[in-house]
Amino acid sequence: MLTKVLTQLAMPVNLALVLVALGAVLLGLQRLRLGLGLLALGVAWAVLWSLPVFSGWVRGTLEGRYPPVPVAAMPRAEAIVVLGGGMGGVVAPRLLPDLNSAADRVWHGARLLLADKAPVVVVSGGGLAWRSEEPPEAQSMLAFLRDLGVGRAHVLLEGRSATTRGNAVEVRRLAGARGFSRVLLVTSALHMPRAAAAFRAVGLEVIPAPTDYEVVARRRVTILDWLPDAQALADSSRAFKEYLGFLVYWVRGWA
């Protein structure tokens, strides 16, 4: 919970609110120059991360590190590891797992397995302690894989982890028990730099198999790309989270 709270507080919109609040307090204390400066900085920071043109650029700096590779061109490995983050569990009123935009991860994992790129697929994703009503995400991922034609005998579940670091640690434990070390790692392209570094840090041989690309070839830039947009803010905030997370992992020796 503490990790999630601190991460959320560091997000661009919350950091901007903190700067604006500090600026308002300083104005009330007659510190006009510093107060106005913090107010302007807070507004500028929020506007920057809300611009579609900036959002596309900052996400592209992450996704561009791992270009897409056709399934047929992928090498063979000992296991495919699909990271959670793309599905919601079966909780009322849902009757089935809820797919979000990152559910491409599970689909891509199935395509690799059905193309015989590895004998098994590991679905890695647990639940959050404060959301005990939801089952581990790995169970939802298993249900989706079965619907995609993957046999139960080819799926290994890792349902304990709640972070990327946890994914790496738990999969490494499973790999030791099952006798594999070379894995095709499937996650969103935006998430791949941090995920690949985390898995390599625990001693696994990683072959990146990114999917779920967000930044695509577009028409020419228009005036709309220079106007603040709520979706652009949400998208760029996820890129900010990846850079922040990679920094924390690097400092702690997890990447």
C-alpha positions as CSV (number, residue, x, y, z in Angstrom):
1,M,0.0,0.0,0.0
2,L,2.8,2.4,0.9
3,T,4.5,1.8,-2.5
4,K,1.2,2.5,-4.3
5,V,0.5,5.6,-2.3
6,L,4.0,7.1,-2.8
7,T,3.9,6.3,-6.5
8,Q,0.5,8.0,-6.9
9,L,1.7,11.1,-5.0
10,A,4.6,11.4,-7.4
11,M,2.3,11.3,-10.5
12,P,2.4,14.6,-12.6
13,V,-1.1,15.8,-11.7
14,N,-0.6,15.2,-7.9
15,L,2.9,16.8,-8.0
16,A,1.3,19.8,-9.8
17,L,-1.4,20.1,-7.1
18,V,1.3,20.0,-4.4
19,L,3.2,22.8,-6.1
20,V,0.0,24.9,-6.5
21,A,-0.9,24.3,-2.9
22,L,2.5,25.4,-1.7
23,G,2.4,28.4,-3.9
24,A,-1.0,29.4,-2.4
25,V,0.3,29.0,1.1
26,L,3.3,31.2,0.3
27,L,1.1,33.8,-1.2
28,G,-0.9,33.9,2.0
29,L,2.4,34.4,3.9
30,Q,3.2,37.4,1.6
31,R,6.0,35.5,-0.1
32,L,4.7,36.8,-3.5
33,R,7.7,36.0,-5.8
34,L,8.2,32.4,-4.6
35,G,4.5,31.8,-4.3
36,L,3.7,32.9,-7.8
37,G,6.7,30.9,-9.1
38,L,5.4,27.7,-7.5
39,L,1.9,28.4,-8.8
40,A,3.2,28.9,-12.4
41,L,5.5,25.8,-12.1
42,G,2.6,23.6,-10.9
43,V,0.3,24.7,-13.8
44,A,3.1,24.4,-16.4
45,W,4.0,20.9,-15.1
46,A,0.4,19.7,-15.4
47,V,-0.1,21.3,-18.8
48,L,3.1,19.7,-20.2
49,W,2.1,16.2,-19.3
50,S,-1.4,16.8,-20.6
51,L,-0.2,17.7,-24.2
52,P,-0.9,14.8,-26.7
53,V,2.3,15.7,-28.6
54,F,4.4,15.4,-25.4
55,S,2.5,12.3,-24.3
56,G,3.3,10.5,-27.5
57,W,6.9,11.5,-27.4
58,V,7.6,10.4,-23.8
59,R,5.8,7.0,-24.3
60,G,7.8,6.6,-27.5
61,T,11.1,6.9,-25.7
62,L,10.1,3.7,-23.8
63,E,8.4,1.7,-26.5
64,G,11.1,2.5,-29.1
65,R,13.6,0.5,-27.1
66,Y,11.9,-2.8,-28.0
67,P,10.5,-2.8,-31.5
68,P,7.9,-5.4,-32.3
69,V,9.0,-8.8,-33.6
70,P,6.7,-11.1,-35.6
71,V,5.9,-14.3,-33.8
72,A,7.5,-16.4,-36.5
73,A,10.8,-14.5,-36.0
74,M,10.9,-15.1,-32.3
75,P,13.5,-17.6,-31.0
76,R,12.4,-20.6,-29.0
77,A,12.7,-20.6,-25.2
78,E,12.0,-22.8,-22.2
79,A,8.9,-20.9,-21.1
80,I,6.8,-17.9,-21.9
81,V,6.1,-15.5,-19.1
82,V,3.1,-13.2,-19.4
83,L,2.9,-10.4,-16.8
84,G,-0.4,-9.3,-15.3
85,G,-1.9,-5.9,-15.5
86,G,-4.3,-6.5,-18.4
87,M,-7.3,-8.0,-16.7
88,G,-9.7,-7.5,-13.9
89,G,-11.1,-10.3,-11.8
90,V,-14.6,-11.8,-11.6
91,V,-16.3,-9.7,-9.0
92,A,-20.0,-8.6,-8.9
93,P,-21.6,-7.6,-11.2
94,R,-19.0,-9.2,-13.7
95,L,-19.6,-12.7,-14.8
96,L,-16.3,-12.9,-16.7
97,P,-12.8,-11.4,-16.3
98,D,-12.7,-7.8,-17.5
99,L,-10.2,-7.1,-20.4
100,N,-8.5,-3.8,-20.5
101,S,-6.2,-2.3,-23.1
102,A,-3.2,-4.3,-21.9
103,A,-5.0,-7.7,-22.4
104,D,-2.9,-7.9,-25.6
105,R,-0.3,-9.5,-23.3
106,V,-2.4,-12.6,-22.7
107,W,-3.3,-12.8,-26.4
108,H,0.3,-12.5,-27.5
109,G,1.4,-15.1,-25.0
110,A,-1.2,-17.5,-26.4
111,R,0.0,-16.8,-30.0
112,L,3.6,-17.6,-29.0
113,L,2.6,-20.8,-27.2
114,L,0.5,-22.0,-30.1
115,A,3.4,-21.2,-32.5
116,D,5.5,-23.7,-30.4
117,K,7.9,-21.0,-29.1
118,A,8.0,-22.7,-25.7
119,P,6.3,-25.7,-24.0
120,V,4.6,-23.8,-21.3
121,V,3.3,-20.3,-20.5
122,V,3.6,-18.8,-17.0
123,V,0.9,-16.3,-16.1
124,S,2.2,-14.0,-13.4
125,G,-0.1,-11.8,-11.4
126,G,-1.6,-11.8,-7.9
127,G,-4.0,-9.6,-6.1
128,L,-3.8,-6.6,-3.9
129,A,-4.2,-7.1,-0.1
130,W,-6.8,-4.4,0.2
131,R,-8.9,-5.9,-2.7
132,S,-9.4,-9.3,-1.2
133,E,-12.7,-9.7,-3.0
134,E,-10.8,-10.1,-6.3
135,P,-9.1,-13.4,-7.1
136,P,-5.4,-13.4,-8.3
137,E,-5.1,-12.0,-11.8
138,A,-3.4,-15.2,-12.9
139,Q,-6.7,-17.1,-12.6
140,S,-8.4,-14.6,-15.0
141,M,-5.5,-14.9,-17.4
142,L,-5.8,-18.7,-17.3
143,A,-9.5,-18.4,-18.2
144,F,-8.7,-16.1,-21.1
145,L,-5.9,-18.5,-22.4
146,R,-8.3,-21.4,-22.2
147,D,-10.8,-19.5,-24.3
148,L,-8.0,-18.9,-26.8
149,G,-7.4,-22.6,-27.2
150,V,-4.5,-23.1,-24.8
151,G,-4.6,-26.5,-22.9
152,R,-4.6,-26.3,-19.1
153,A,-1.5,-28.6,-19.0
154,H,0.5,-25.9,-20.8
155,V,-0.2,-23.2,-18.2
156,L,1.6,-22.5,-15.0
157,L,0.1,-20.0,-12.5
158,E,2.0,-17.6,-10.4
159,G,-0.6,-15.7,-8.3
160,R,1.4,-14.3,-5.4
161,S,3.1,-11.2,-6.9
162,A,1.6,-7.7,-6.9
163,T,4.5,-5.7,-8.4
164,T,7.0,-6.1,-11.3
165,R,9.7,-6.9,-8.8
166,G,7.4,-9.5,-7.3
167,N,6.7,-11.0,-10.7
168,A,10.4,-11.5,-11.2
169,V,11.1,-13.0,-7.8
170,E,8.1,-15.4,-7.9
171,V,8.8,-16.5,-11.5
172,R,12.4,-17.1,-10.6
173,R,11.3,-19.3,-7.7
174,L,9.0,-21.2,-10.1
175,A,11.8,-21.5,-12.7
176,G,14.1,-23.0,-10.1
177,A,11.5,-25.6,-9.2
178,R,10.6,-26.4,-12.8
179,G,14.1,-26.3,-14.2
180,F,13.9,-23.4,-16.8
181,S,15.9,-20.2,-17.1
182,R,15.4,-18.9,-20.7
183,V,12.1,-17.1,-21.0
184,L,10.1,-15.2,-23.6
185,L,8.9,-12.2,-21.5
186,V,5.6,-10.8,-22.6
187,T,4.4,-7.4,-21.4
188,S,3.4,-4.1,-22.8
189,A,6.1,-2.3,-24.8
190,L,5.8,0.7,-22.4
191,H,6.5,-1.6,-19.4
192,M,9.2,-3.8,-21.1
193,P,12.3,-1.8,-20.2
194,R,11.6,-2.0,-16.4
195,A,10.3,-5.6,-16.6
196,A,13.2,-7.0,-18.6
197,A,15.7,-5.3,-16.3
198,A,13.9,-6.7,-13.2
199,F,13.8,-10.3,-14.6
200,R,17.5,-10.2,-15.6
201,A,18.4,-8.9,-12.1
202,V,17.1,-12.2,-10.6
203,G,19.2,-14.3,-13.0
204,L,16.7,-15.2,-15.7
205,E,17.7,-15.1,-19.4
206,V,15.2,-12.8,-21.0
207,I,14.1,-12.6,-24.6
208,P,11.7,-9.6,-24.8
209,A,8.4,-10.2,-26.6
210,P,6.7,-6.8,-26.3
211,T,3.1,-6.1,-27.3
212,D,0.4,-3.6,-26.7
213,Y,2.1,-0.7,-28.5
214,E,0.4,2.6,-27.9
215,V,2.3,5.1,-30.0
216,V,1.5,4.4,-33.7
217,A,2.2,6.1,-37.0
218,R,-0.1,9.1,-37.3
219,R,-1.0,11.9,-39.6
220,R,0.6,15.3,-39.3
221,V,0.5,17.1,-36.0
222,T,-2.5,19.4,-35.6
223,I,-3.5,22.1,-33.2
224,L,-5.4,19.5,-31.1
225,D,-2.0,17.8,-30.3
226,W,-1.0,21.0,-28.6
227,L,-4.1,21.4,-26.4
228,P,-4.3,19.7,-22.9
229,D,-6.2,16.5,-22.9
230,A,-7.2,14.3,-20.0
231,Q,-6.4,11.0,-21.9
232,A,-3.0,12.3,-22.8
233,L,-2.3,13.1,-19.1
234,A,-3.3,9.6,-18.1
235,D,-1.1,8.1,-20.8
236,S,1.9,10.2,-20.1
237,S,1.5,9.5,-16.4
238,R,2.0,5.8,-17.0
239,A,5.3,6.6,-18.8
240,F,6.3,8.8,-15.9
241,K,5.6,5.9,-13.6
242,E,7.8,3.6,-15.6
243,Y,10.7,6.0,-15.4
244,L,10.2,6.6,-11.7
245,G,9.9,2.8,-11.1
246,F,13.1,2.1,-13.1
247,L,15.0,4.6,-11.0
248,V,13.7,3.1,-7.8
249,Y,14.6,-0.4,-9.0
250,W,18.1,0.7,-10.1
251,V,18.8,2.3,-6.7
252,R,17.6,-0.8,-4.8
253,G,19.6,-3.1,-7.1
254,W,16.5,-4.7,-8.6
255,A,17.4,-3.7,-12.2
